[in-house]
Amino acid sequence: MLDKEIKKIKYKHWTSIIINFIILCVFLVSFYLANQGFVPNIKIDGEYNFSMIMFDMFWAFVILLLFLSLIGLIINTKNLNKDFKDKIKVEIQVKVIKKIEFYDDDDNPATVFRIIFENNDYITSYDVSKRVFNEINKGDMIDVELSKNSKYVVKIEWNNKNIENSNYLA
C-alpha cells in the first residue's frame, strides 16, 4: 500500500469519527432541549406520562448507540494499525448482482444509489453516484482495491473508469 493510500484511509477514518461525534452532539442537545435538562419530565400533574417515558427511552437508546459507535471507532483501531504496519491491500474483482435505489419519498428523487456484490469476504455493497448507477448493469465486474484488515476502499473501478464516491467513507 502506498503512503497516499494510507493517508486516504486515515482521512476516511477520522472523518467517520468527526461525523459520528457531530451527530452524537446533535442528539444530545435535542434530548437536553426536549427535557430541559437531563432530568426527564415524566410526571404531568402527578401522573406518569407513558409517552414521555417512551420518548426519553428512544432518545437514550439512540444516544447510547451513537456513543458506542464513536467509542468503537476511537478505541478499536487494531485492524487499522495493522493495515498501516503491514501495508497490504487486497485487489478483488466482484460481480454486481443487484442495484437498489432508496427514495426519501415519492416527491423527491432517489438519494442513495447502491450496487450489491456477489458474496465475498471483503465488500458486500457500495453507494455510487446516479450517473454511475445508470451506467452499470447487473452482471458487470467491478475492480476493488481495499485495505486487508479494516476493509476501507482505496480504489474502485468499472471498465477502467474510477467510480469512487467521494462522500462514501467505508
C-alpha positions as CSV (number, residue, x, y, z in Angstrom):
1,M,0.0,0.0,0.0
2,L,1.3,3.4,-0.9
3,D,1.6,6.4,1.5
4,K,-1.0,8.2,-0.5
5,E,-3.5,5.3,0.1
6,I,-2.6,5.2,3.8
7,K,-3.4,8.9,4.1
8,K,-6.7,8.3,2.3
9,I,-7.6,5.6,4.8
10,K,-6.7,7.8,7.7
11,Y,-8.8,10.7,6.3
12,K,-11.8,8.4,5.9
13,H,-11.4,7.0,9.5
14,W,-11.0,10.5,11.1
15,T,-13.9,11.8,9.0
16,S,-16.1,9.0,10.3
17,I,-15.1,9.9,13.9
18,I,-15.9,13.6,13.4
19,I,-19.2,13.0,11.7
20,N,-20.2,10.5,14.4
21,F,-19.3,13.0,17.1
22,I,-21.3,15.8,15.5
23,I,-24.4,13.6,15.1
24,L,-24.0,12.5,18.8
25,C,-23.8,16.1,19.9
26,V,-27.0,17.0,17.8
27,F,-28.9,14.2,19.5
28,L,-27.6,15.1,23.0
29,V,-28.6,18.8,22.5
30,S,-32.0,17.7,21.2
31,F,-32.5,15.4,24.2
32,Y,-31.4,18.1,26.5
33,L,-33.8,20.7,25.0
34,A,-36.7,18.3,24.9
35,N,-36.3,17.6,28.6
36,Q,-35.0,21.0,29.5
37,G,-32.2,19.3,31.3
38,F,-31.2,15.7,31.9
39,V,-33.9,15.1,34.5
40,P,-36.8,13.7,32.4
41,N,-40.1,15.3,33.0
42,I,-42.1,12.0,33.3
43,K,-44.8,13.3,35.6
44,I,-47.6,15.6,34.5
45,D,-50.0,16.7,37.3
46,G,-48.6,14.0,39.5
47,E,-49.3,11.2,36.9
48,Y,-46.7,9.3,35.0
49,N,-46.7,10.2,31.3
50,F,-46.1,7.0,29.4
51,S,-45.5,8.7,26.1
52,M,-42.8,10.9,27.6
53,I,-41.1,7.9,29.2
54,M,-41.1,6.1,25.8
55,F,-39.8,9.3,24.1
56,D,-36.9,9.5,26.6
57,M,-36.1,5.8,26.3
58,F,-35.9,6.1,22.5
59,W,-33.6,9.1,22.7
60,A,-31.5,7.4,25.3
61,F,-31.2,4.3,23.1
62,V,-30.2,6.3,20.0
63,I,-27.6,8.3,22.1
64,L,-26.2,5.1,23.6
65,L,-25.8,3.5,20.1
66,L,-24.1,6.6,18.8
67,F,-21.8,6.8,21.8
68,L,-20.9,3.1,21.5
69,S,-20.2,3.6,17.8
70,L,-18.0,6.6,18.5
71,I,-16.1,4.7,21.2
72,G,-15.7,1.7,18.8
73,L,-14.2,4.0,16.1
74,I,-11.8,5.6,18.6
75,I,-10.7,2.5,20.5
76,N,-10.8,-0.3,18.1
77,T,-8.0,0.7,15.7
78,K,-6.2,-2.6,15.9
79,N,-7.1,-3.6,12.3
80,L,-6.3,-0.1,11.1
81,N,-2.9,0.0,12.7
82,K,-2.2,-3.5,11.3
83,D,-3.0,-2.2,7.8
84,F,-0.6,0.8,8.3
85,K,2.1,-1.5,9.6
86,D,1.8,-4.3,7.0
87,K,0.8,-2.0,4.1
88,I,-1.1,-4.8,2.5
89,K,-4.1,-4.2,0.3
90,V,-6.4,-6.6,-1.4
91,E,-7.4,-6.4,-5.1
92,I,-10.5,-8.3,-6.0
93,Q,-13.0,-8.4,-8.8
94,V,-16.6,-8.6,-7.8
95,K,-19.8,-9.1,-9.8
96,V,-22.8,-6.8,-9.5
97,I,-25.8,-8.9,-8.6
98,K,-28.3,-6.2,-7.7
99,K,-28.9,-2.4,-8.0
100,I,-31.1,-0.6,-5.4
101,E,-32.4,2.9,-5.3
102,F,-33.5,4.4,-1.9
103,Y,-36.1,7.1,-2.0
104,D,-36.8,9.8,0.6
105,D,-40.5,9.8,-0.5
106,D,-42.5,9.8,-3.7
107,D,-42.0,13.5,-4.4
108,N,-38.2,13.5,-4.0
109,P,-35.7,11.9,-6.4
110,A,-33.7,8.9,-5.2
111,T,-30.9,10.0,-2.8
112,V,-29.0,6.7,-2.4
113,F,-27.9,4.5,-5.3
114,R,-26.4,1.2,-4.1
115,I,-24.9,-1.7,-6.0
116,I,-24.8,-5.1,-4.3
117,F,-22.0,-7.5,-5.0
118,E,-21.8,-11.3,-5.0
119,N,-20.7,-12.9,-1.8
120,N,-17.0,-12.3,-0.8
121,D,-15.0,-11.7,2.3
122,Y,-14.4,-8.0,1.8
123,I,-17.2,-5.9,0.4
124,T,-20.9,-6.5,0.0
125,S,-22.2,-3.2,-1.3
126,Y,-21.2,0.2,-2.4
127,D,-23.0,3.6,-2.8
128,V,-22.4,5.3,-6.2
129,S,-23.5,8.4,-8.0
130,K,-26.7,8.4,-10.1
131,R,-24.7,8.6,-13.3
132,V,-22.6,5.5,-12.4
133,F,-25.7,3.7,-11.1
134,N,-27.4,4.2,-14.5
135,E,-24.4,3.1,-16.5
136,I,-23.6,-0.1,-14.5
137,N,-25.6,-3.2,-15.3
138,K,-26.4,-6.3,-13.3
139,G,-23.6,-8.8,-14.0
140,D,-20.9,-6.2,-14.6
141,M,-17.5,-6.8,-13.0
142,I,-16.1,-4.2,-10.6
143,D,-12.4,-4.0,-9.7
144,V,-11.9,-3.1,-6.0
145,E,-8.8,-2.3,-4.0
146,L,-9.2,-2.2,-0.2
147,S,-7.1,-2.4,2.9
148,K,-6.9,-6.0,4.0
149,N,-7.9,-5.8,7.7
150,S,-10.0,-2.6,8.1
151,K,-11.6,-3.0,4.6
152,Y,-11.5,0.7,3.7
153,V,-12.0,1.1,-0.1
154,V,-8.8,2.5,-1.7
155,K,-9.9,2.3,-5.3
156,I,-13.0,1.1,-7.2
157,E,-13.2,0.9,-10.9
158,W,-15.6,-0.3,-13.6
159,N,-14.2,-0.7,-17.2
160,N,-11.0,1.1,-16.1
161,K,-13.1,4.1,-15.0
162,N,-12.9,5.4,-11.5
163,I,-16.4,5.1,-9.8
164,E,-15.4,6.1,-6.3
165,N,-18.0,8.0,-4.4
166,S,-16.1,10.8,-2.5
167,N,-18.9,11.0,0.0
168,Y,-18.7,7.3,0.9
169,L,-16.4,6.7,3.9
170,A,-16.3,2.9,4.1
